[in-house]
Amino acid sequence: MRDMVNILLSHNPNSFDRAAELGIDLTLAGHSHGGTLSLGFVHRGLSLARLETPYVSGWYEKPGGQLYVNRGIGTTGFPIRLGARPEITVLELSRA
């Protein structure tokens, strides 16, 4: 909606590209659990989730929108997390 802040809650962060094209101001997503197996200590950004999405965890910006991907507290596949600490995020939204 024009002249309003638009927030999209999306399970899959891959929706961000289209959301930004549509002018969605903020997309909040999860899905990849931060990669569950993230080897950032070996090489920055090295994560199994990168095979599925460029948006693994954290904050991303592009013209038209912003994205925050939460690592969550669960696992996918094997019940293990390595290098992808569990996360519960608290965001405070305020008017600019």
Gaussian input, Z-matrix of N, CA and C with variables (Angstrom, degrees):
# hf/3-21g

backbone

0 1
 N
 C     1     B1
 C     2     B2     1     A1
 N     3     B3     2     A2     1     D1
 C     4     B4     3     A3     2     D2
 C     5     B5     4     A4     3     D3
 N     6     B6     5     A5     4     D4
 C     7     B7     6     A6     5     D5
 C     8     B8     7     A7     6     D6
 N     9     B9     8     A8     7     D7
 C    10    B10     9     A9     8     D8
 C    11    B11    10    A10     9     D9
 N    12    B12    11    A11    10    D10
 C    13    B13    12    A12    11    D11
 C    14    B14    13    A13    12    D12
 N    15    B15    14    A14    13    D13
 C    16    B16    15    A15    14    D14
 C    17    B17    16    A16    15    D15
 N    18    B18    17    A17    16    D16
 C    19    B19    18    A18    17    D17
 C    20    B20    19    A19    18    D18
 N    21    B21    20    A20    19    D19
 C    22    B22    21    A21    20    D20
 C    23    B23    22    A22    21    D21
 N    24    B24    23    A23    22    D22
 C    25    B25    24    A24    23    D23
 C    26    B26    25    A25    24    D24
 N    27    B27    26    A26    25    D25
 C    28    B28    27    A27    26    D26
 C    29    B29    28    A28    27    D27
 N    30    B30    29    A29    28    D28
 C    31    B31    30    A30    29    D29
 C    32    B32    31    A31    30    D30
 N    33    B33    32    A32    31    D31
 C    34    B34    33    A33    32    D32
 C    35    B35    34    A34    33    D33
 N    36    B36    35    A35    34    D34
 C    37    B37    36    A36    35    D35
 C    38    B38    37    A37    36    D36
 N    39    B39    38    A38    37    D37
 C    40    B40    39    A39    38    D38
 C    41    B41    40    A40    39    D39
 N    42    B42    41    A41    40    D40
 C    43    B43    42    A42    41    D41
 C    44    B44    43    A43    42    D42
 N    45    B45    44    A44    43    D43
 C    46    B46    45    A45    44    D44
 C    47    B47    46    A46    45    D45
 N    48    B48    47    A47    46    D46
 C    49    B49    48    A48    47    D47
 C    50    B50    49    A49    48    D48
 N    51    B51    50    A50    49    D49
 C    52    B52    51    A51    50    D50
 C    53    B53    52    A52    51    D51
 N    54    B54    53    A53    52    D52
 C    55    B55    54    A54    53    D53
 C    56    B56    55    A55    54    D54
 N    57    B57    56    A56    55    D55
 C    58    B58    57    A57    56    D56
 C    59    B59    58    A58    57    D57
 N    60    B60    59    A59    58    D58
 C    61    B61    60    A60    59    D59
 C    62    B62    61    A61    60    D60
 N    63    B63    62    A62    61    D61
 C    64    B64    63    A63    62    D62
 C    65    B65    64    A64    63    D63
 N    66    B66    65    A65    64    D64
 C    67    B67    66    A66    65    D65
 C    68    B68    67    A67    66    D66
 N    69    B69    68    A68    67    D67
 C    70    B70    69    A69    68    D68
 C    71    B71    70    A70    69    D69
 N    72    B72    71    A71    70    D70
 C    73    B73    72    A72    71    D71
 C    74    B74    73    A73    72    D72
 N    75    B75    74    A74    73    D73
 C    76    B76    75    A75    74    D74
 C    77    B77    76    A76    75    D75
 N    78    B78    77    A77    76    D76
 C    79    B79    78    A78    77    D77
 C    80    B80    79    A79    78    D78
 N    81    B81    80    A80    79    D79
 C    82    B82    81    A81    80    D80
 C    83    B83    82    A82    81    D81
 N    84    B84    83    A83    82    D82
 C    85    B85    84    A84    83    D83
 C    86    B86    85    A85    84    D84
 N    87    B87    86    A86    85    D85
 C    88    B88    87    A87    86    D86
 C    89    B89    88    A88    87    D87
 N    90    B90    89    A89    88    D88
 C    91    B91    90    A90    89    D89
 C    92    B92    91    A91    90    D90
 N    93    B93    92    A92    91    D91
 C    94    B94    93    A93    92    D92
 C    95    B95    94    A94    93    D93
 N    96    B96    95    A95    94    D94
 C    97    B97    96    A96    95    D95
 C    98    B98    97    A97    96    D96
 N    99    B99    98    A98    97    D97
 C   100   B100    99    A99    98    D98
 C   101   B101   100   A100    99    D99
 N   102   B102   101   A101   100   D100
 C   103   B103   102   A102   101   D101
 C   104   B104   103   A103   102   D102
 N   105   B105   104   A104   103   D103
 C   106   B106   105   A105   104   D104
 C   107   B107   106   A106   105   D105
 N   108   B108   107   A107   106   D106
 C   109   B109   108   A108   107   D107
 C   110   B110   109   A109   108   D108
 N   111   B111   110   A110   109   D109
 C   112   B112   111   A111   110   D110
 C   113   B113   112   A112   111   D111
 N   114   B114   113   A113   112   D112
 C   115   B115   114   A114   113   D113
 C   116   B116   115   A115   114   D114
 N   117   B117   116   A116   115   D115
 C   118   B118   117   A117   116   D116
 C   119   B119   118   A118   117   D117
 N   120   B120   119   A119   118   D118
 C   121   B121   120   A120   119   D119
 C   122   B122   121   A121   120   D120
 N   123   B123   122   A122   121   D121
 C   124   B124   123   A123   122   D122
 C   125   B125   124   A124   123   D123
 N   126   B126   125   A125   124   D124
 C   127   B127   126   A126   125   D125
 C   128   B128   127   A127   126   D126
 N   129   B129   128   A128   127   D127
 C   130   B130   129   A129   128   D128
 C   131   B131   130   A130   129   D129
 N   132   B132   131   A131   130   D130
 C   133   B133   132   A132   131   D131
 C   134   B134   133   A133   132   D132
 N   135   B135   134   A134   133   D133
 C   136   B136   135   A135   134   D134
 C   137   B137   136   A136   135   D135
 N   138   B138   137   A137   136   D136
 C   139   B139   138   A138   137   D137
 C   140   B140   139   A139   138   D138
 N   141   B141   140   A140   139   D139
 C   142   B142   141   A141   140   D140
 C   143   B143   142   A142   141   D141
 N   144   B144   143   A143   142   D142
 C   145   B145   144   A144   143   D143
 C   146   B146   145   A145   144   D144
 N   147   B147   146   A146   145   D145
 C   148   B148   147   A147   146   D146
 C   149   B149   148   A148   147   D147
 N   150   B150   149   A149   148   D148
 C   151   B151   150   A150   149   D149
 C   152   B152   151   A151   150   D150
 N   153   B153   152   A152   151   D151
 C   154   B154   153   A153   152   D152
 C   155   B155   154   A154   153   D153
 N   156   B156   155   A155   154   D154
 C   157   B157   156   A156   155   D155
 C   158   B158   157   A157   156   D156
 N   159   B159   158   A158   157   D157
 C   160   B160   159   A159   158   D158
 C   161   B161   160   A160   159   D159
 N   162   B162   161   A161   160   D160
 C   163   B163   162   A162   161   D161
 C   164   B164   163   A163   162   D162
 N   165   B165   164   A164   163   D163
 C   166   B166   165   A165   164   D164
 C   167   B167   166   A166   165   D165
 N   168   B168   167   A167   166   D166
 C   169   B169   168   A168   167   D167
 C   170   B170   169   A169   168   D168
 N   171   B171   170   A170   169   D169
 C   172   B172   171   A171   170   D170
 C   173   B173   172   A172   171   D171
 N   174   B174   173   A173   172   D172
 C   175   B175   174   A174   173   D173
 C   176   B176   175   A175   174   D174
 N   177   B177   176   A176   175   D175
 C   178   B178   177   A177   176   D176
 C   179   B179   178   A178   177   D177
 N   180   B180   179   A179   178   D178
 C   181   B181   180   A180   179   D179
 C   182   B182   181   A181   180   D180
 N   183   B183   182   A182   181   D181
 C   184   B184   183   A183   182   D182
 C   185   B185   184   A184   183   D183
 N   186   B186   185   A185   184   D184
 C   187   B187   186   A186   185   D185
 C   188   B188   187   A187   186   D186
 N   189   B189   188   A188   187   D187
 C   190   B190   189   A189   188   D188
 C   191   B191   190   A190   189   D189
 N   192   B192   191   A191   190   D190
 C   193   B193   192   A192   191   D191
 C   194   B194   193   A193   192   D192
 N   195   B195   194   A194   193   D193
 C   196   B196   195   A195   194   D194
 C   197   B197   196   A196   195   D195
 N   198   B198   197   A197   196   D196
 C   199   B199   198   A198   197   D197
 C   200   B200   199   A199   198   D198
 N   201   B201   200   A200   199   D199
 C   202   B202   201   A201   200   D200
 C   203   B203   202   A202   201   D201
 N   204   B204   203   A203   202   D202
 C   205   B205   204   A204   203   D203
 C   206   B206   205   A205   204   D204
 N   207   B207   206   A206   205   D205
 C   208   B208   207   A207   206   D206
 C   209   B209   208   A208   207   D207
 N   210   B210   209   A209   208   D208
 C   211   B211   210   A210   209   D209
 C   212   B212   211   A211   210   D210
 N   213   B213   212   A212   211   D211
 C   214   B214   213   A213   212   D212
 C   215   B215   214   A214   213   D213
 N   216   B216   215   A215   214   D214
 C   217   B217   216   A216   215   D215
 C   218   B218   217   A217   216   D216
 N   219   B219   218   A218   217   D217
 C   220   B220   219   A219   218   D218
 C   221   B221   220   A220   219   D219
 N   222   B222   221   A221   220   D220
 C   223   B223   222   A222   221   D221
 C   224   B224   223   A223   222   D222
 N   225   B225   224   A224   223   D223
 C   226   B226   225   A225   224   D224
 C   227   B227   226   A226   225   D225
 N   228   B228   227   A227   226   D226
 C   229   B229   228   A228   227   D227
 C   230   B230   229   A229   228   D228
 N   231   B231   230   A230   229   D229
 C   232   B232   231   A231   230   D230
 C   233   B233   232   A232   231   D231
 N   234   B234   233   A233   232   D232
 C   235   B235   234   A234   233   D233
 C   236   B236   235   A235   234   D234
 N   237   B237   236   A236   235   D235
 C   238   B238   237   A237   236   D236
 C   239   B239   238   A238   237   D237
 N   240   B240   239   A239   238   D238
 C   241   B241   240   A240   239   D239
 C   242   B242   241   A241   240   D240
 N   243   B243   242   A242   241   D241
 C   244   B244   243   A243   242   D242
 C   245   B245   244   A244   243   D243
 N   246   B246   245   A245   244   D244
 C   247   B247   246   A246   245   D245
 C   248   B248   247   A247   246   D246
 N   249   B249   248   A248   247   D247
 C   250   B250   249   A249   248   D248
 C   251   B251   250   A250   249   D249
 N   252   B252   251   A251   250   D250
 C   253   B253   252   A252   251   D251
 C   254   B254   253   A253   252   D252
 N   255   B255   254   A254   253   D253
 C   256   B256   255   A255   254   D254
 C   257   B257   256   A256   255   D255
 N   258   B258   257   A257   256   D256
 C   259   B259   258   A258   257   D257
 C   260   B260   259   A259   258   D258
 N   261   B261   260   A260   259   D259
 C   262   B262   261   A261   260   D260
 C   263   B263   262   A262   261   D261
 N   264   B264   263   A263   262   D262
 C   265   B265   264   A264   263   D263
 C   266   B266   265   A265   264   D264
 N   267   B267   266   A266   265   D265
 C   268   B268   267   A267   266   D266
 C   269   B269   268   A268   267   D267
 N   270   B270   269   A269   268   D268
 C   271   B271   270   A270   269   D269
 C   272   B272   271   A271   270   D270
 N   273   B273   272   A272   271   D271
 C   274   B274   273   A273   272   D272
 C   275   B275   274   A274   273   D273
 N   276   B276   275   A275   274   D274
 C   277   B277   276   A276   275   D275
 C   278   B278   277   A277   276   D276
 N   279   B279   278   A278   277   D277
 C   280   B280   279   A279   278   D278
 C   281   B281   280   A280   279   D279
 N   282   B282   281   A281   280   D280
 C   283   B283   282   A282   281   D281
 C   284   B284   283   A283   282   D282
 N   285   B285   284   A284   283   D283
 C   286   B286   285   A285   284   D284
 C   287   B287   286   A286   285   D285

   B1=1.4462
   B2=1.5286
   B3=1.3074
   B4=1.4548
   B5=1.5279
   B6=1.3243
   B7=1.4651
   B8=1.5288
   B9=1.3238
   B10=1.4591
   B11=1.5253
   B12=1.3054
   B13=1.4629
   B14=1.5233
   B15=1.3146
   B16=1.4604
   B17=1.5212
   B18=1.3407
   B19=1.4611
   B20=1.5215
   B21=1.3283
   B22=1.4580
   B23=1.5209
   B24=1.3277
   B25=1.4590
   B26=1.5187
   B27=1.3170
   B28=1.4604
   B29=1.5240
   B30=1.2913
   B31=1.4650
   B32=1.5324
   B33=1.3146
   B34=1.4576
   B35=1.5288
   B36=1.3373
   B37=1.4622
   B38=1.5274
   B39=1.3298
   B40=1.4662
   B41=1.5239
   B42=1.3161
   B43=1.4628
   B44=1.5349
   B45=1.3286
   B46=1.4595
   B47=1.5229
   B48=1.2995
   B49=1.4681
   B50=1.5258
   B51=1.3190
   B52=1.4689
   B53=1.5259
   B54=1.3267
   B55=1.4686
   B56=1.5265
   B57=1.3177
   B58=1.4643
   B59=1.5289
   B60=1.3284
   B61=1.4704
   B62=1.5247
   B63=1.3301
   B64=1.4623
   B65=1.5238
   B66=1.3336
   B67=1.4569
   B68=1.5122
   B69=1.3283
   B70=1.4679
   B71=1.5252
   B72=1.3165
   B73=1.4610
   B74=1.5232
   B75=1.3299
   B76=1.4589
   B77=1.5151
   B78=1.3236
   B79=1.4571
   B80=1.5195
   B81=1.3259
   B82=1.4617
   B83=1.5148
   B84=1.3330
   B85=1.4634
   B86=1.5214
   B87=1.3086
   B88=1.4588
   B89=1.5120
   B90=1.3079
   B91=1.4585
   B92=1.5305
   B93=1.3258
   B94=1.4644
   B95=1.5224
   B96=1.3251
   B97=1.4692
   B98=1.5222
   B99=1.3196
   B100=1.4641
   B101=1.5128
   B102=1.3174
   B103=1.4568
   B104=1.5094
   B105=1.3356
   B106=1.4573
   B107=1.5288
   B108=1.3171
   B109=1.4583
   B110=1.5162
   B111=1.3084
   B112=1.4625
   B113=1.5183
   B114=1.3004
   B115=1.4597
   B116=1.5218
   B117=1.3325
   B118=1.4615
   B119=1.5167
   B120=1.3251
   B121=1.4591
   B122=1.5258
   B123=1.3396
   B124=1.4622
   B125=1.5289
   B126=1.3301
   B127=1.4662
   B128=1.5165
   B129=1.3225
   B130=1.4651
   B131=1.5302
   B132=1.3199
   B133=1.4586
   B134=1.5164
   B135=1.3339
   B136=1.4669
   B137=1.5285
   B138=1.3233
   B139=1.4557
   B140=1.5206
   B141=1.3172
   B142=1.4689
   B143=1.5225
   B144=1.3231
   B145=1.4655
   B146=1.5278
   B147=1.3100
   B148=1.4759
   B149=1.5263
   B150=1.3249
   B151=1.4638
   B152=1.5254
   B153=1.3414
   B154=1.4606
   B155=1.5277
   B156=1.3376
   B157=1.4585
   B158=1.5240
   B159=1.3208
   B160=1.4684
   B161=1.5328
   B162=1.3264
   B163=1.4668
   B164=1.5252
   B165=1.3225
   B166=1.4607
   B167=1.5235
   B168=1.3143
   B169=1.4633
   B170=1.5235
   B171=1.3213
   B172=1.4583
   B173=1.5158
   B174=1.3242
   B175=1.4668
   B176=1.5251
   B177=1.3186
   B178=1.4603
   B179=1.5211
   B180=1.3254
   B181=1.4636
   B182=1.5180
   B183=1.3158
   B184=1.4583
   B185=1.5206
   B186=1.3159
   B187=1.4697
   B188=1.5288
   B189=1.3154
   B190=1.4563
   B191=1.5118
   B192=1.3359
   B193=1.4582
   B194=1.5141
   B195=1.3218
   B196=1.4509
   B197=1.5216
   B198=1.3325
   B199=1.4628
   B200=1.5122
   B201=1.3334
   B202=1.4581
   B203=1.5207
   B204=1.3503
   B205=1.4626
   B206=1.5206
   B207=1.3177
   B208=1.4548
   B209=1.5237
   B210=1.3374
   B211=1.4605
   B212=1.5264
   B213=1.3248
   B214=1.4537
   B215=1.5166
   B216=1.3325
   B217=1.4620
   B218=1.5271
   B219=1.3174
   B220=1.4611
   B221=1.5212
   B222=1.3130
   B223=1.4597
   B224=1.5294
   B225=1.3081
   B226=1.4626
   B227=1.5166
   B228=1.3030
   B229=1.4596
   B230=1.5186
   B231=1.3211
   B232=1.4630
   B233=1.5324
   B234=1.3269
   B235=1.4647
   B236=1.5371
   B237=1.3316
   B238=1.4627
   B239=1.5239
   B240=1.3226
   B241=1.4592
   B242=1.5190
   B243=1.3092
   B244=1.4487
   B245=1.5205
   B246=1.3221
   B247=1.4597
   B248=1.5159
   B249=1.3129
   B250=1.4664
   B251=1.5244
   B252=1.3081
   B253=1.4624
   B254=1.5270
   B255=1.3431
   B256=1.4657
   B257=1.5295
   B258=1.3219
   B259=1.4664
   B260=1.5202
   B261=1.3153
   B262=1.4598
   B263=1.5191
   B264=1.3207
   B265=1.4636
   B266=1.5105
   B267=1.3060
   B268=1.4567
   B269=1.5162
   B270=1.3151
   B271=1.4722
   B272=1.5122
   B273=1.3139
   B274=1.4488
   B275=1.5232
   B276=1.3066
   B277=1.4624
   B278=1.5108
   B279=1.3262
   B280=1.4648
   B281=1.5163
   B282=1.3077
   B283=1.4689
   B284=1.5169
   B285=1.2950
   B286=1.4758
   B287=1.5099
   A1=108.70
   A2=115.20
   A3=120.21
   A4=110.23
   A5=115.11
   A6=123.14
   A7=113.27
   A8=117.33
   A9=122.43
   A10=107.89
   A11=116.13
   A12=120.38
   A13=107.42
   A14=116.13
   A15=121.74
   A16=109.41
   A17=115.91
   A18=122.27
   A19=107.91
   A20=115.41
   A21=122.34
   A22=108.96
   A23=116.94
   A24=122.32
   A25=106.22
   A26=116.37
   A27=120.83
   A28=109.85
   A29=116.97
   A30=120.13
   A31=110.26
   A32=117.12
   A33=122.33
   A34=110.86
   A35=118.32
   A36=120.43
   A37=114.15
   A38=118.08
   A39=119.70
   A40=112.05
   A41=117.66
   A42=121.03
   A43=111.48
   A44=117.12
   A45=121.14
   A46=113.35
   A47=118.61
   A48=120.75
   A49=110.91
   A50=116.57
   A51=120.57
   A52=111.25
   A53=116.59
   A54=120.34
   A55=110.44
   A56=118.01
   A57=121.29
   A58=110.45
   A59=116.80
   A60=120.48
   A61=111.02
   A62=116.62
   A63=121.55
   A64=113.01
   A65=116.78
   A66=120.18
   A67=114.49
   A68=117.02
   A69=119.91
   A70=106.82
   A71=116.30
   A72=120.97
   A73=113.00
   A74=116.67
   A75=120.95
   A76=109.30
   A77=115.75
   A78=122.21
   A79=107.37
   A80=116.06
   A81=122.35
   A82=107.20
   A83=116.24
   A84=120.11
   A85=111.14
   A86=115.33
   A87=123.27
   A88=108.77
   A89=117.72
   A90=125.98
   A91=114.91
   A92=118.78
   A93=120.25
   A94=113.73
   A95=118.15
   A96=122.98
   A97=110.89
   A98=116.82
   A99=121.05
   A100=112.60
   A101=115.50
   A102=119.86
   A103=112.45
   A104=118.46
   A105=125.15
   A106=110.97
   A107=117.37
   A108=122.56
   A109=106.30
   A110=115.43
   A111=121.57
   A112=108.20
   A113=117.07
   A114=121.50
   A115=111.64
   A116=115.00
   A117=120.58
   A118=113.02
   A119=117.62
   A120=120.74
   A121=111.02
   A122=117.95
   A123=122.51
   A124=109.82
   A125=116.05
   A126=122.39
   A127=107.85
   A128=116.97
   A129=120.88
   A130=110.11
   A131=116.12
   A132=120.83
   A133=114.41
   A134=117.97
   A135=120.34
   A136=109.36
   A137=115.86
   A138=122.02
   A139=109.13
   A140=115.81
   A141=119.68
   A142=111.72
   A143=116.79
   A144=120.25
   A145=111.81
   A146=118.67
   A147=121.50
   A148=111.52
   A149=117.30
   A150=120.15
   A151=110.38
   A152=116.45
   A153=122.18
   A154=113.19
   A155=116.98
   A156=120.42
   A157=111.30
   A158=117.72
   A159=119.31
   A160=111.05
   A161=117.22
   A162=122.50
   A163=109.68
   A164=116.72
   A165=121.27
   A166=112.28
   A167=117.20
   A168=120.72
   A169=109.16
   A170=114.59
   A171=119.63
   A172=114.03
   A173=114.30
   A174=123.80
   A175=110.59
   A176=116.20
   A177=122.54
   A178=108.27
   A179=116.54
   A180=121.16
   A181=109.19
   A182=115.08
   A183=122.01
   A184=106.12
   A185=117.72
   A186=118.90
   A187=110.68
   A188=116.19
   A189=120.95
   A190=114.27
   A191=118.77
   A192=117.70
   A193=114.73
   A194=113.66
   A195=122.70
   A196=108.59
   A197=115.66
   A198=121.95
   A199=109.43
   A200=115.98
   A201=120.38
   A202=107.33
   A203=115.34
   A204=121.27
   A205=107.89
   A206=115.16
   A207=122.29
   A208=109.72
   A209=116.96
   A210=121.11
   A211=112.55
   A212=117.64
   A213=120.88
   A214=112.84
   A215=115.44
   A216=119.67
   A217=112.65
   A218=117.35
   A219=120.80
   A220=112.22
   A221=114.87
   A222=122.05
   A223=108.71
   A224=115.58
   A225=121.24
   A226=107.31
   A227=116.78
   A228=119.47
   A229=110.20
   A230=116.18
   A231=121.36
   A232=110.24
   A233=117.93
   A234=120.56
   A235=111.76
   A236=115.85
   A237=121.09
   A238=109.44
   A239=115.64
   A240=122.27
   A241=106.45
   A242=117.52
   A243=122.03
   A244=108.13
   A245=116.28
   A246=120.40
   A247=114.08
   A248=117.87
   A249=122.85
   A250=107.05
   A251=115.08
   A252=120.08
   A253=111.20
   A254=117.16
   A255=120.22
   A256=110.05
   A257=115.23
   A258=119.24
   A259=110.77
   A260=114.88
   A261=122.45
   A262=104.96
   A263=117.29
   A264=122.39
   A265=110.90
   A266=115.28
   A267=121.78
   A268=106.97
   A269=116.34
   A270=121.11
   A271=108.98
   A272=115.94
   A273=120.85
   A274=107.73
   A275=116.20
   A276=121.69
   A277=108.42
   A278=115.98
   A279=119.74
   A280=108.95
   A281=115.43
   A282=120.11
   A283=109.81
   A284=115.49
   A285=120.25
   A286=110.14
   D1=128.60
   D2=179.39
   D3=-65.45
   D4=152.41
   D5=178.34
   D6=61.35
   D7=22.21
   D8=175.76
   D9=-138.54
   D10=157.54
   D11=173.20
   D12=-79.96
   D13=129.67
   D14=-179.06
   D15=-114.72
   D16=124.33
   D17=-179.14
   D18=-121.41
   D19=131.60
   D20=178.70
   D21=-112.14
   D22=125.47
   D23=171.11
   D24=-98.03
   D25=116.44
   D26=-174.64
   D27=-132.88
   D28=132.17
   D29=177.96
   D30=-61.16
   D31=-44.77
   D32=-173.53
   D33=-102.45
   D34=122.91
   D35=-178.76
   D36=-67.54
   D37=-12.71
   D38=178.40
   D39=-65.73
   D40=-12.63
   D41=176.73
   D42=-73.11
   D43=-11.40
   D44=-175.83
   D45=-60.93
   D46=-42.11
   D47=-178.57
   D48=-55.99
   D49=-48.90
   D50=179.97
   D51=-69.63
   D52=-38.59
   D53=179.37
   D54=-60.81
   D55=-41.83
   D56=178.79
   D57=-65.00
   D58=-39.48
   D59=176.53
   D60=-60.19
   D61=-35.86
   D62=-178.97
   D63=-82.88
   D64=-4.19
   D65=178.99
   D66=84.65
   D67=20.32
   D68=174.89
   D69=-69.41
   D70=121.93
   D71=-173.75
   D72=-67.04
   D73=-42.14
   D74=-175.75
   D75=-141.70
   D76=129.67
   D77=174.26
   D78=-114.87
   D79=131.82
   D80=176.71
   D81=-114.87
   D82=128.26
   D83=-175.04
   D84=-144.47
   D85=174.31
   D86=177.29
   D87=-143.24
   D88=-108.85
   D89=170.57
   D90=78.32
   D91=-53.38
   D92=-171.77
   D93=-90.10
   D94=-6.03
   D95=-177.73
   D96=54.62
   D97=32.40
   D98=179.47
   D99=69.15
   D100=15.11
   D101=-179.87
   D102=97.23
   D103=-11.87
   D104=-176.44
   D105=52.73
   D106=-47.82
   D107=173.68
   D108=-116.31
   D109=96.93
   D110=-177.40
   D111=-116.87
   D112=121.19
   D113=-176.74
   D114=-104.11
   D115=43.50
   D116=-179.96
   D117=-60.40
   D118=-22.39
   D119=178.33
   D120=-73.93
   D121=-19.10
   D122=175.16
   D123=-89.31
   D124=-48.00
   D125=179.27
   D126=-151.78
   D127=128.68
   D128=-177.77
   D129=-56.30
   D130=127.99
   D131=177.23
   D132=87.72
   D133=0.09
   D134=-179.70
   D135=-78.34
   D136=109.92
   D137=-176.03
   D138=-152.69
   D139=142.78
   D140=177.46
   D141=-61.39
   D142=-30.20
   D143=-178.80
   D144=-64.41
   D145=-21.41
   D146=179.37
   D147=-64.31
   D148=-17.27
   D149=175.06
   D150=-69.59
   D151=-22.78
   D152=-175.34
   D153=-106.90
   D154=-31.11
   D155=-174.65
   D156=-155.50
   D157=146.64
   D158=173.28
   D159=-79.86
   D160=-8.60
   D161=-176.28
   D162=-106.99
   D163=84.57
   D164=-173.97
   D165=-86.09
   D166=-51.56
   D167=178.38
   D168=-161.79
   D169=152.14
   D170=176.01
   D171=98.49
   D172=-159.05
   D173=-171.37
   D174=-101.30
   D175=134.78
   D176=177.25
   D177=-134.53
   D178=145.17
   D179=177.20
   D180=-135.24
   D181=146.29
   D182=172.33
   D183=-153.02
   D184=161.92
   D185=179.12
   D186=-53.36
   D187=127.06
   D188=177.80
   D189=101.89
   D190=-16.78
   D191=-178.73
   D192=-175.52
   D193=171.94
   D194=177.32
   D195=-130.48
   D196=153.16
   D197=-177.93
   D198=-134.29
   D199=136.69
   D200=168.69
   D201=-122.76
   D202=125.68
   D203=178.78
   D204=-110.22
   D205=118.26
   D206=-179.32
   D207=-87.78
   D208=139.63
   D209=178.65
   D210=-75.71
   D211=-17.54
   D212=179.00
   D213=69.46
   D214=-172.10
   D215=-177.53
   D216=-121.39
   D217=-4.89
   D218=-177.42
   D219=-98.69
   D220=-164.88
   D221=178.58
   D222=-135.14
   D223=165.62
   D224=171.79
   D225=-125.64
   D226=143.49
   D227=-178.91
   D228=69.50
   D229=-115.96
   D230=179.74
   D231=-71.39
   D232=140.51
   D233=-178.53
   D234=-78.75
   D235=65.47
   D236=-179.28
   D237=-145.43
   D238=147.67
   D239=173.39
   D240=-128.87
   D241=125.06
   D242=178.40
   D243=-131.47
   D244=114.13
   D245=179.02
   D246=76.83
   D247=7.88
   D248=178.36
   D249=-132.21
   D250=77.02
   D251=-175.73
   D252=-57.41
   D253=143.71
   D254=176.49
   D255=-58.88
   D256=152.03
   D257=-174.86
   D258=-146.22
   D259=133.77
   D260=166.38
   D261=-120.28
   D262=121.55
   D263=-175.12
   D264=-102.84
   D265=137.19
   D266=172.02
   D267=-115.67
   D268=117.11
   D269=178.14
   D270=-106.95
   D271=137.15
   D272=175.06
   D273=-110.07
   D274=115.26
   D275=-179.24
   D276=-96.48
   D277=134.11
   D278=178.02
   D279=-142.52
   D280=158.14
   D281=178.26
   D282=-72.25
   D283=141.20
   D284=178.67
   D285=-78.68

